[in-house]
Every structure is written in C-alpha cells, then in structure tokens.
Amino acid sequence: MQLSAFGQKFSAESGIVTLMEDLGAALNDNPDILFMGGGNPARIEALEQLFKQRLDTILGDRETRHSLLGVYQSPQGDAALLEQVAGLLKQQHGWNISASNVAIANGSQAAFFVLFNLFAGLQNDGSRKQIQLPLAPEYLGYGDSGLSNPFFTATKPTIELLEQQQFKYHVDFERLEVNTDSAALCVSRPTNPTGNVLTDSEIQQLDALAQAQDIPLIIDGAYGTPFPNIIFESATAHWNSNTILVLSLSKLGLPGARTGFVIANEAVIEAYTRANTIVNLACGNLGTALAKALFSDGEILRSSNQIVKPFYQARVEHALECCQRELAGLPYRIHKPEGAIFLWLWFEDLPITSQQLYQQLKAEGLLVVPGEPFFVGLNAAEKQQWRHHQECIRVSYAQPPEVVEQGFRLIAKTIRQAYR
C-alpha cells in the first residue's frame, strides 16, 4: 500500500495514539488494570444524575429529539448556544464579546488541528512558520497535529524548587524568542500534563510578545475557567481580540459528547468555521443540546464551581498524601498541582527512561503516561542535553481513591527497584 506524505505522517506511531489505545484497552480489553493514564474525567454521581435529567428532558420532546438526530448544525454552530456562550463569558469576565466571536467544535482536539494548520506550516511566499510553545512540557496531543515537519518549537522552562518535594515550571522569558518564524504562541492553562497554572504576569507578557509580532496567543482552557474550573490557584481569565481561547465540555464529565468552543475575533472565527466545515461538515448535536440545557439556567457554572472543583480539590489532596507516603526516601519531586487532574512526577537521575518505566508499570498492571512525548517542539540536541525529559511521568488522580493508592504503591515499588 502506497501512502501519501500525509498518510505516512498521520498513520505513524504517535504519543496521542498510544495514549488513546491504552485508554481503550483499559476500558475494554483489560478492565482490571489500574488506570492512571489517559485524560478521562472522574465519574461523579451528582453530574451523572444531572446529565440523565437533562437528556430525559431533551429526548422527551419530539422537536428537540428531531433537532438532536435529524438535522445538521449550521457551520459556526447552533445560534442559540453561540449566544449563550458569549453571554456567559461577557457576564463572567466583562469581555467585549458576541456570538460572532464563538464557534462550536467537535472537541478541542479537532479544533486545534484546524487552528494550528490555519496559521503554521507552508506560507504563500514559500516560507514556513511554526507554532511556538513557550513552556515545555506541553500537551502531547498537539505533537503530531501539523501537516508538515518541523511544525512546533518550544522553550525549556526555568524550574523553581519548592517545599514538600514540589517544584514549578516558569516561562523562561530570557530564552523565549518570538520572531518571523513564529505563527502563533500556544499554552494550556492549567497545563496538561503538569497541572501548572501560568501566572497572570506570564500571560500578560506572552500576550505582549504575540501582539508585538502580530501573531495570535492561543490558550487551551480545557481544564480552566469558567468551566469546568478545575483550577486551585487564583488566576485571571484572559481574552482579547488577539487571543484565541479554546474551551471544552470534556473535563466537565462529557468527553463522549465531543464538544468544544473556539473564542476569537471575527476574522479567525470565519476562517476556522470554513475550514472546520470542509474537515467535519458539521459538529455533533448531542453536546450542543446538553450544553444549551446547562447554559440556560446557569447550571454549567453551578456544577463547575460547586461539584467539579471541590471534587478534584479533595482528590488531589488525597493523591498528594498517597504519593508522599509511598515515595518517601526516594529522589522525587511533584510539580505543584495548581489545576487539571494529574500529578507530574519528576524522578531525578532516574536510571531508566520514563518510557521504560511506563512499560515496567504496564507489565505490573498499572497504566501511567511517560513524560517524553510531552516535550513537543524541543529538538534532538536540546533533549540530549536535558535528561529531565526522560525522568518524568504523568499520573491521573481521577480514578477512585483505592485505585490511586494501589497505583502509588506500584510506582514506589518499581522506582525503588530502578534506583537499586
């Protein structure tokens, strides 16, 4: 079988494919495995009941049922939902925003594929531009989304060592170079995989750099404010006409609904909408119907603030306790968990690579995610000089407490053997 350059690139091995294959295997082929990999949100009973009630109402009405199953959405998305999203953001944050600044996506992963390739890659003048990631590590799902290579560039962070075996990455503005090769800056906030929340000052500096170069600042808010609001630090939400903010319903508890939102200026929304229509034709209706039901009475904010955030706040405290107890005496550090649903563990001078550690833990019956694929955009020379990228793993604390406890026991056992 002869594949095109596109076919070879997108059918090759990649970190995000491995992650999703492991997720599928854990859920379907080996349900007994301890699952602390992937990005599945936790099962929260109060949310499941809420979604059931709203779905019952939707399915009980003939016209609503028909709009759910029997029609396509318009290219930009359901007009009523666009108004609701814009209204909520305007009310919550005071942004000068309307429905023309919002588009619906089939999840944020699909949105980023379109957005990245709108800006980066081959340009009309024959030059090539790249998506710039100001802070490595960054979400591994970005890594293979470009239609050409090299597609990303990244900057190593500075590392602040904290008490209680914790640390925090910061953007290294002395090393960060934004130039004519940069198509856009992109950060996730909170950051997947580390749970880092870029400070307001860092966001303001990135915005200034982007505006000076006349390129957009893209912010991935999949875990952030105003929904699902899995964020444990004080942080000001950011958007302006030069910012592209991408939100999602997945971490609210609806990953299967595949519904995201792109918030941008009108020109970007128009370009995104046209490209997305070519790629996807239309967005799915289930997530839209549920979102309208949740937005209509403010339930999406109540659920985020009163159910989702407190739930994960309790879970991260439990995970930290387990981690610190089981790994006591080992040379480990935890990235300060400021949001999202993961702990990012750094094992200094680890005798094996995180990929090897991942394979050993998998053989023991525990799935985590190795750190190497998250260092998107660093070139081979930079990685060669910085072994840190092979010393980290991402673990999810979204699973039941007993799974998290067993998982950290297995991690501790395997790590102790490695250091011996």
QUIFEN-V997876 format. One record per pair of residues at least 24 apart in sequence whose ideal C-beta (glycine too) atoms are under 10 Angstrom apart, sorted by the first residue. I is the first residue (numbers start at 1). J is the second residue. D is the distance in whole Angstrom. If there is no record, write none. Layout:
BEGIN
i: [I	I]
j: [J	J]
d: [D	D]
END
This chain:
BEGIN
i: [5	5	5	6	6	9	9	9	9	9	10	10	10	12	13	14	14	14	14	14	14	15	15	15	15	15	15	15	15	15	15	15	15	16	16	16	16	16	16	16	16	16	17	17	18	18	18	18	18	19	19	19	19	19	19	19	20	20	22	22	22	22	22	23	25	25	26	30	30	32	33	33	33	33	33	33	34	34	34	34	34	34	34	34	34	34	34	34	34	34	34	34	35	35	35	35	35	35	35	35	36	36	36	36	36	36	36	36	36	36	36	36	36	36	36	36	36	36	36	36	36	36	37	37	37	37	37	37	37	37	37	37	37	37	37	37	37	38	38	38	38	38	38	38	38	39	39	39	39	39	39	39	39	39	39	39	39	39	39	39	39	40	40	40	40	40	40	40	40	40	41	41	41	41	41	41	41	41	41	41	41	41	41	41	41	42	42	42	42	42	42	42	42	42	42	42	42	43	43	43	43	44	44	44	44	44	44	44	44	45	46	46	46	46	46	46	47	47	47	47	47	47	47	47	48	50	50	50	50	50	50	50	50	51	51	51	51	51	51	51	51	53	53	54	54	54	54	54	54	54	54	55	55	55	55	57	57	58	58	58	58	58	58	59	64	64	64	64	65	67	67	67	68	68	68	68	68	68	69	69	69	70	71	71	72	72	72	72	72	73	73	73	73	73	73	73	74	74	74	74	74	75	75	75	75	75	75	75	75	75	75	75	75	75	76	76	76	76	76	76	76	76	76	76	76	76	76	77	77	77	77	77	77	77	77	77	77	77	77	77	78	78	78	78	78	78	78	80	80	80	80	80	81	81	81	81	81	81	81	81	81	82	82	82	83	83	84	84	84	84	84	84	85	85	85	85	85	85	85	85	86	86	87	88	88	88	88	88	88	89	89	89	89	89	89	89	89	91	91	91	92	92	92	92	92	93	93	93	93	93	93	94	95	95	95	95	95	95	95	95	96	96	96	97	97	97	97	97	97	97	98	99	100	100	100	100	101	101	101	101	101	101	101	101	101	101	102	102	102	102	102	102	102	103	103	103	103	103	103	103	103	103	103	103	103	103	104	104	104	104	104	104	104	104	104	104	104	104	105	105	105	105	105	105	105	105	105	105	105	105	105	105	106	106	106	106	106	106	106	106	106	106	106	106	107	107	107	107	107	107	107	107	107	107	107	107	107	107	107	108	108	108	108	108	108	108	108	108	108	108	108	108	108	108	108	108	109	109	109	109	109	109	109	109	109	109	110	110	110	110	110	110	110	111	111	111	111	111	111	111	111	111	111	111	112	112	112	112	112	112	112	112	112	112	112	112	113	113	113	113	113	113	113	113	113	113	114	114	114	114	114	114	114	114	114	114	114	114	115	115	115	115	115	115	115	115	115	115	115	115	115	115	116	116	116	116	116	116	116	116	116	116	117	117	117	117	117	117	117	117	118	118	118	118	118	118	118	118	118	118	119	119	119	119	119	119	119	119	119	119	120	120	120	120	120	120	120	120	120	120	120	120	120	120	121	121	121	121	121	121	122	122	123	127	127	128	128	129	129	129	129	129	129	129	129	130	130	130	130	130	130	131	131	131	131	131	131	131	131	131	132	132	132	132	132	132	132	132	132	132	132	132	132	132	132	132	132	132	133	133	133	133	133	133	133	133	133	133	134	134	134	134	134	134	134	134	134	134	134	134	134	134	134	134	134	135	135	135	135	135	135	135	135	135	135	135	135	135	135	135	135	136	136	136	136	136	136	136	136	136	136	136	136	137	137	137	137	137	137	137	137	137	137	137	137	137	137	137	137	137	137	137	137	138	138	138	138	138	138	138	138	138	138	138	138	138	138	139	139	139	139	139	139	139	139	139	139	139	140	140	140	140	140	140	140	140	140	140	140	141	141	141	141	141	141	141	142	142	142	142	142	142	142	143	143	143	143	143	144	144	145	150	150	150	151	151	151	152	152	152	152	153	153	153	153	153	153	153	153	154	154	154	154	154	154	154	155	155	155	156	156	156	156	156	156	156	156	157	157	157	159	159	159	159	160	161	162	162	162	162	163	164	164	164	164	164	165	165	165	165	165	165	165	165	165	165	165	165	166	166	166	166	166	166	166	166	167	167	167	167	167	167	167	168	168	168	168	168	168	168	168	168	169	169	169	169	169	169	170	170	170	170	170	171	171	171	171	171	171	171	171	171	173	173	173	173	173	176	176	176	177	178	178	178	178	178	178	178	179	180	180	182	182	182	182	183	183	183	183	184	184	184	184	184	184	184	185	185	185	185	185	185	185	185	185	186	186	186	186	186	186	186	186	186	186	187	187	187	187	187	188	188	188	188	188	188	188	188	188	188	189	189	189	189	189	189	189	189	189	189	189	189	189	189	189	190	190	190	190	190	190	190	190	190	190	190	190	190	190	190	190	190	190	191	191	191	191	191	191	191	191	191	191	192	192	192	192	192	192	192	192	192	192	192	193	193	193	193	193	193	193	193	193	193	193	193	193	193	194	194	194	194	194	194	194	194	194	194	194	194	194	194	194	195	195	195	195	195	195	195	195	195	195	195	195	195	195	195	195	195	195	195	196	196	196	196	196	196	196	196	197	197	197	197	197	197	197	197	197	197	197	197	198	198	198	198	199	199	199	199	199	200	200	200	200	200	203	203	203	203	203	204	204	206	206	207	207	207	207	207	208	210	210	211	211	211	211	214	215	216	216	216	216	216	216	216	217	217	217	217	218	218	218	218	218	218	218	219	219	219	219	219	219	220	220	220	220	220	220	221	221	221	221	221	221	221	222	222	222	222	222	222	222	222	222	223	223	223	223	223	223	223	223	223	223	223	224	224	224	224	225	225	225	225	225	226	226	226	226	227	227	227	227	227	227	227	227	227	227	227	227	227	228	228	228	228	228	228	228	228	228	228	228	228	228	228	229	229	229	229	229	229	229	229	229	229	230	230	230	230	230	230	230	230	230	230	230	230	230	231	231	231	231	231	231	231	232	232	232	232	232	232	232	232	232	232	233	233	233	233	234	235	235	239	239	240	241	241	241	241	242	243	244	244	244	248	249	249	249	249	249	249	250	251	251	251	251	251	251	252	252	252	252	252	252	252	252	253	253	253	253	254	254	254	254	254	255	256	256	256	257	257	257	257	257	257	257	257	258	258	258	258	259	259	259	259	259	259	259	259	259	260	261	309	311	311	312	312	312	312	312	312	313	314	314	315	315	315	315	315	315	315	315	316	316	316	316	316	316	317	318	318	318	318	319	319	319	319	319	319	319	319	319	319	319	320	321	321	321	322	322	322	322	322	322	322	322	322	322	323	323	323	323	323	323	323	324	325	325	325	325	326	326	326	326	326	326	326	326	326	326	327	327	327	327	327	328	329	329	330	330	330	330	330	330	331	331	331	332	332	332	332	333	333	334	335	335	337	340	340	340	340	341	341	341	341	341	342	342	342	342	342	342	342	342	343	343	343	343	343	343	343	343	344	344	344	344	344	344	344	345	345	345	345	345	345	345	345	345	346	346	346	346	346	347	347	347	347	347	347	347	347	347	348	348	348	349	349	349	350	350	350	350	350	350	350	350	350	351	351	351	351	351	351	352	352	352	352	352	352	352	353	353	353	353	354	354	354	354	354	354	355	355	356	356	357	357	357	357	357	357	357	357	358	358	360	360	360	360	360	361	361	361	361	361	361	361	361	363	364	364	364	364	364	365	365	365	366	366	366	366	366	366	366	366	366	366	367	367	367	368	368	368	368	368	368	368	369	369	369	369	370]
j: [147	148	149	147	148	144	146	147	148	149	144	145	147	144	144	140	141	143	144	145	373	139	140	141	142	143	144	369	370	372	373	374	376	109	139	140	141	142	143	144	145	373	141	144	140	358	369	370	373	140	141	367	369	370	373	394	109	141	358	362	367	368	369	367	362	367	367	365	367	365	362	364	365	366	367	403	361	364	365	366	367	368	399	402	403	404	405	406	407	408	409	410	366	367	368	396	398	399	403	407	319	342	343	361	366	367	368	369	393	394	395	396	397	398	399	403	404	406	407	408	410	411	342	358	361	362	366	367	368	369	370	393	394	395	396	399	407	255	367	368	369	394	396	398	399	139	141	192	193	222	223	250	251	255	340	341	342	369	394	396	398	250	251	253	255	256	341	396	398	399	223	228	230	250	251	252	253	254	255	308	311	312	341	396	398	251	253	308	311	312	315	341	396	397	398	399	400	253	398	399	400	252	253	303	307	308	311	312	398	307	253	303	306	307	308	311	228	252	253	254	303	307	308	311	253	253	290	293	294	299	302	303	307	252	253	254	257	290	293	294	303	293	299	289	290	291	292	293	294	296	299	286	289	290	293	289	293	285	286	289	290	292	293	289	285	289	292	293	289	285	288	289	284	285	286	288	289	290	285	286	289	285	282	285	281	282	283	284	285	104	281	282	283	284	285	288	104	273	277	282	283	103	104	270	272	273	274	276	277	278	280	281	282	283	100	102	103	104	262	269	270	272	273	274	276	277	283	102	103	104	105	259	261	262	273	276	282	283	288	291	104	283	285	288	289	291	292	288	291	292	295	296	259	261	287	288	289	291	292	295	296	261	269	288	292	295	291	292	294	295	296	300	226	247	261	263	291	292	295	300	261	263	295	226	227	295	298	300	301	225	226	237	239	245	247	261	263	226	298	301	225	226	227	237	301	225	226	236	237	238	239	237	237	238	239	240	241	243	245	263	239	240	241	239	240	241	245	263	264	265	266	269	265	266	269	270	239	241	245	262	263	264	265	266	268	269	245	247	261	262	263	264	269	260	261	262	263	264	268	269	270	271	272	273	276	283	259	260	261	262	273	276	282	283	284	287	288	291	246	247	248	258	259	260	261	262	272	273	276	280	283	287	257	258	259	260	276	279	280	281	282	283	284	287	222	246	248	249	250	254	255	256	257	258	259	260	283	284	287	139	141	188	220	221	222	246	247	248	249	250	251	258	259	260	261	262	139	141	142	145	222	246	248	250	258	260	145	258	260	276	279	280	283	218	220	244	246	247	248	260	261	262	272	276	139	141	142	145	186	218	220	222	244	246	260	262	141	142	144	145	146	147	275	276	279	280	145	262	271	272	273	274	275	276	277	278	279	280	145	184	186	216	218	244	246	262	264	268	271	272	275	276	142	145	146	147	151	152	183	184	186	218	145	146	147	148	151	183	275	279	183	184	216	244	268	271	272	274	275	276	182	183	184	186	215	216	218	244	268	271	145	146	147	148	150	151	152	153	181	182	183	184	186	215	146	147	148	149	151	183	147	148	183	180	181	181	183	153	179	180	181	182	183	184	215	154	181	182	183	184	377	182	183	184	185	186	215	218	376	377	176	177	178	179	181	182	183	184	185	186	187	206	209	210	213	215	218	377	184	185	186	187	188	218	375	376	377	378	171	172	173	175	176	178	185	186	187	198	202	205	206	209	210	217	377	169	170	171	172	176	185	186	187	188	189	191	194	196	198	202	206	169	172	374	375	376	377	378	382	383	386	388	389	169	191	192	193	194	196	335	344	371	372	373	374	375	376	377	378	388	389	392	394	186	187	188	191	192	193	194	196	220	374	375	376	377	378	186	187	188	191	192	193	220	222	373	374	376	192	193	369	370	371	372	373	374	375	376	394	188	192	220	222	373	374	376	186	188	192	220	374	376	377	373	374	375	376	377	373	376	376	181	377	379	183	376	377	186	376	377	378	177	181	182	183	376	377	378	379	186	375	376	377	378	379	382	377	378	382	375	378	382	383	385	386	388	389	194	196	388	333	335	346	388	336	333	333	334	335	336	336	320	324	333	334	336	320	323	324	327	328	330	331	332	333	334	345	346	320	324	333	334	335	336	337	346	194	333	334	335	336	344	346	194	195	196	197	199	333	335	336	338	194	196	198	335	336	344	196	198	199	201	202	196	198	199	201	202	203	205	206	209	201	202	205	206	209	205	206	209	209	206	208	209	210	212	213	215	213	213	215	209	210	213	215	213	215	216	218	210	213	215	216	217	218	244	209	210	213	215	216	217	218	219	243	210	216	217	218	219	220	244	246	376	377	217	218	219	220	221	218	219	220	221	222	223	224	246	339	340	219	220	221	222	223	224	225	231	235	237	238	245	338	339	340	220	221	222	223	224	225	230	231	232	233	235	251	337	338	339	340	341	342	220	223	224	335	338	339	340	342	344	374	220	222	223	251	339	340	341	342	344	374	394	335	340	342	343	344	369	371	373	374	392	393	394	395	396	334	335	336	337	338	339	340	342	343	344	346	371	374	392	394	223	230	231	232	233	316	334	335	336	337	338	339	340	341	342	343	344	394	397	233	335	336	337	338	339	340	344	223	224	231	232	233	234	235	336	337	338	339	340	233	235	238	338	233	234	235	236	338	234	235	236	237	238	235	236	237	238	243	236	238	238	243	238	239	240	242	243	242	242	243	240	241	242	243	242	242	241	242	243	244	264	265	268	242	243	244	245	243	244	245	246	262	264	268	243	244	245	246	247	263	244	245	246	247	248	260	245	246	247	248	260	261	263	246	247	248	249	250	251	252	260	340	247	248	250	251	252	308	312	339	340	341	342	248	251	339	340	301	304	305	309	339	300	301	304	305	251	252	261	291	294	295	300	301	303	304	305	308	309	252	253	254	300	303	304	305	307	308	309	311	312	340	341	300	301	303	304	305	306	308	309	312	339	304	308	309	311	312	313	315	316	338	339	340	341	398	304	309	312	313	338	339	340	309	312	313	316	317	336	337	338	339	340	336	337	338	339	338	338	339	263	264	265	265	266	267	268	268	268	268	269	272	287	287	288	290	291	294	300	287	304	308	312	340	341	398	290	291	294	300	303	304	307	308	303	307	308	311	286	287	290	291	294	287	284	286	287	284	285	286	287	288	289	290	291	283	284	286	287	283	284	285	286	287	288	289	290	291	287	291	339	341	398	337	339	340	341	397	398	337	397	401	341	396	397	398	399	400	401	404	340	341	342	343	397	398	397	397	401	404	405	343	395	396	397	398	399	401	404	405	407	408	397	404	405	408	397	401	404	405	406	407	408	409	411	412	395	397	404	407	408	411	412	408	405	408	409	412	405	407	408	409	410	411	412	413	415	416	408	411	412	415	416	412	412	416	411	412	415	416	418	419	391	415	419	391	411	412	415	391	392	395	392	394	397	394	396	397	398	395	396	397	398	399	368	369	393	394	395	396	397	398	368	393	394	395	396	397	404	408	369	371	374	392	393	394	395	371	391	392	393	394	395	408	411	415	371	388	391	392	393	371	390	391	392	393	411	415	418	419	387	388	391	387	391	419	387	388	390	391	392	393	415	418	419	391	415	417	418	419	420	390	391	414	415	417	418	419	387	389	390	391	389	390	391	392	393	394	390	393	390	418	390	391	392	393	411	414	415	418	393	394	410	414	415	417	418	393	395	407	410	411	413	414	415	414	407	410	411	413	414	406	407	410	395	403	406	407	408	409	410	411	413	414	395	396	407	393	394	395	396	407	410	411	393	394	395	396	394]
d: [9	8	10	7	9	7	9	8	8	7	7	9	9	8	9	8	9	7	4	9	8	10	4	8	10	6	7	8	8	8	3	8	8	8	9	6	5	9	7	7	9	8	10	8	9	9	9	9	8	7	8	10	6	10	8	10	10	9	9	8	5	9	8	8	10	8	6	9	9	7	8	10	5	7	6	10	9	9	6	4	7	9	8	10	5	9	10	6	5	10	10	7	8	5	9	8	9	6	7	9	9	9	9	9	6	6	5	9	9	9	5	5	8	8	6	7	7	9	5	9	9	9	10	8	9	9	9	4	5	5	9	9	8	8	7	10	10	10	7	10	7	10	7	9	10	9	9	7	9	9	9	8	8	8	9	7	8	9	9	7	8	9	9	10	7	10	9	8	6	9	10	8	9	7	5	7	5	8	7	8	10	9	7	9	6	10	8	9	7	7	7	7	9	9	4	7	8	8	9	9	8	10	6	9	6	7	6	9	10	10	10	8	9	5	9	9	10	7	5	9	6	6	7	9	7	9	10	9	8	7	10	7	8	9	7	7	9	7	9	9	10	9	10	8	6	10	9	4	7	10	8	9	8	7	8	10	7	10	9	5	7	9	7	9	10	7	9	9	9	7	9	7	9	5	6	9	5	10	7	9	10	9	9	7	7	4	9	10	8	7	9	5	5	8	6	6	9	9	9	8	9	8	9	10	10	5	7	7	4	10	10	9	7	9	8	8	5	7	10	7	8	9	5	10	9	9	9	7	6	3	8	9	8	9	8	9	9	6	7	10	7	8	8	5	8	9	7	9	10	6	9	9	9	9	9	5	9	6	5	7	10	9	10	10	10	9	8	6	9	4	7	9	10	8	6	8	8	10	7	10	10	8	8	7	9	6	8	8	7	10	7	8	7	9	9	9	7	9	10	10	8	5	10	8	8	8	8	9	5	9	7	10	8	10	5	8	10	10	9	8	9	9	8	7	10	10	10	7	10	10	9	10	9	5	7	9	9	9	10	9	6	6	7	7	9	6	10	9	6	7	6	8	7	9	7	5	8	8	9	5	9	10	5	5	7	9	7	7	6	8	9	9	9	5	9	8	6	9	8	9	8	8	7	4	7	6	8	10	7	8	6	10	10	5	7	7	8	9	6	10	9	5	6	8	9	10	7	8	7	10	8	10	8	4	7	5	9	9	8	10	9	10	7	9	5	5	7	4	9	7	10	9	9	4	8	9	10	6	9	8	9	10	9	9	9	8	10	8	7	8	8	7	9	10	9	9	5	9	8	5	8	5	8	8	9	7	6	6	8	8	7	10	10	7	9	9	9	9	10	5	9	9	10	9	8	10	9	9	9	6	9	10	5	5	10	9	6	9	9	8	9	9	7	6	7	7	9	8	9	6	9	9	7	5	6	9	7	9	8	8	8	8	8	7	5	9	9	10	8	10	9	9	10	10	8	6	7	10	6	10	9	4	5	10	7	7	9	9	9	10	10	6	9	8	10	6	8	10	10	9	4	7	10	10	6	5	5	9	7	8	8	6	8	8	8	8	9	10	10	8	6	7	4	8	9	10	6	7	6	9	8	8	6	6	8	6	10	8	9	8	8	9	6	9	8	5	8	7	5	7	10	10	9	9	10	8	10	8	10	8	6	7	9	10	9	6	5	9	5	8	8	10	5	8	6	8	6	9	8	9	6	8	10	9	10	6	8	5	8	9	10	10	6	9	10	7	9	8	7	8	9	8	10	8	5	7	6	6	9	10	9	10	8	8	8	9	6	7	9	9	8	7	9	9	4	5	8	10	9	9	7	7	9	8	7	6	7	8	8	9	10	9	6	8	6	7	10	9	10	5	8	5	7	7	9	10	7	8	8	7	8	10	9	9	4	5	9	7	9	10	8	9	10	9	10	9	7	9	10	9	10	6	8	6	8	9	4	8	9	9	10	10	8	8	9	9	9	9	5	4	9	9	8	8	10	9	5	8	8	10	7	6	3	5	9	8	8	9	9	9	7	7	10	9	6	9	9	9	9	10	9	9	9	8	9	8	8	9	9	6	10	8	7	10	8	9	10	9	7	8	9	9	9	6	5	6	10	10	9	10	6	5	7	5	8	10	10	5	8	6	7	9	7	9	10	7	9	10	10	7	5	8	6	5	9	7	9	9	9	8	8	10	7	10	7	9	9	5	9	7	7	10	10	8	6	9	8	9	8	7	10	9	10	5	7	8	5	8	7	8	10	9	9	6	6	10	6	9	10	7	10	5	5	7	5	8	7	5	9	7	7	5	7	9	10	10	9	8	4	8	7	9	10	10	10	8	8	6	7	10	9	8	4	8	7	8	8	9	10	8	6	7	6	9	8	6	9	8	7	9	8	10	10	8	10	9	9	9	5	6	10	7	6	9	8	9	10	9	6	3	4	9	9	9	9	10	9	9	8	7	9	9	10	8	7	7	10	9	6	9	7	10	8	8	9	8	6	9	5	7	7	9	5	8	9	4	9	10	10	4	9	8	9	10	8	7	9	4	10	10	8	9	8	9	9	9	8	10	8	9	6	7	4	6	6	5	8	6	7	6	9	10	9	6	7	9	6	8	9	8	9	8	6	8	5	9	5	9	10	4	5	9	10	8	9	9	9	10	8	10	10	9	6	5	10	8	8	8	9	5	9	9	8	9	10	7	10	7	7	7	10	6	8	9	10	5	10	8	8	10	6	7	5	8	9	7	6	5	7	9	8	5	8	7	10	9	10	6	7	5	7	9	9	10	8	5	9	9	10	6	6	5	8	10	9	9	7	7	4	9	7	6	10	8	8	10	8	9	5	10	10	9	6	4	7	9	10	9	7	9	10	8	10	10	9	8	6	7	9	9	6	10	10	9	9	5	7	8	4	9	8	10	4	8	9	9	8	5	9	9	5	8	10	9	10	10	10	8	9	4	6	10	6	5	9	9	8	6	6	9	5	9	10	9	10	5	6	6	10	10	7	9	10	7	4	8	8	8	6	7	10	9	7	6	6	9	9	10	4	7	10	8	8	6	9	9	5	9	9	9	10	10	6	9	9	10	6	10	8	6	9	9	9	10	8	9	8	7	9	10	9	8	7	7	7	9	6	8	9	7	10	9	6	7	9	9	10	10	8	9	7	10	5	3	9	9	6	8	8	6	8	6	7	7	10	8	3	7	10	8	6	9	9	9	10	9	9	9	8	6	8	8	10	10	9	8	10	5	7	9	9	8	8	9	8	9	8	6	10	9	7	6	7	8	6	8	9	4	10	10	9	5	9	9	8	9	10	9	9	9	8	6	5	9	8	4	8	10	10	8	9	9	10	5	8	9	9	9	8	9	9	8	9	4	6	9	7	4	9	9	10	7	7	5	7	9	8	9	9	10	7	6	7	10	7	10	9	8	10	9	9	7	10	9	10	8	10	8	10	9	10	10	10	6	6	5	10	10	8	10	5	6	6	7	8	10	9	8	5	8	6	9	9	10	8	9	6	8	6	8	9	9	6	5	8	7	10	8	9	8	7	6	5	9	10	10	5	7	8	10	6	8	8	10	8	6	8	7	9	8	10	7	5	9	9	8	7	8	10	10	10	5	6	9	9	10	9	10	10	5	9	9	9	4	8	8	5	6	6	5	9	7	10	9	8	9	9	10	6	9	7	8	7	7	10	10	5	10	8	8	8	10	9	6	7	10	6	9	9	10	5	9	8	6	9	9	7	9	9	8	5	9	9	5	7	10	8	9	9	9	5	7	5	8	8	9	7	7	4	8	8	8]
END
